[in-house]
Amino acid sequence: MQKVTIKIEGKEYDIQLKEDFAQSLLEYLQKDLPPHSSNSIKNLLHAYLKKCYDCYVLEKRLQELLKKFPN
């Protein structure tokens, strides 16, 4: 397990995550929600919605790929 700290409006939140997921999350946070700067709720919501959209696009691609395989 690895500790990841996210700072939202001056308050730090520590979460324990599996090592590989923690590394992936830290890379994402560096781009959209820097873990050691004081982010706003608006920034957090924006990062969340961006990630939701990414998941939506991946799900659509996966469904398109699955249609190409015979049942």
Secondary structure as GFF3:
##gff-version 3
##sequence-region A 1 71
A	DSSP	beta_strand	2	8	.	.	.	ID=ss1
A	DSSP	beta_strand	11	17	.	.	.	ID=ss2
A	DSSP	alpha_helix	19	32	.	.	.	ID=ss3
A	DSSP	alpha_helix	41	67	.	.	.	ID=ss4
###
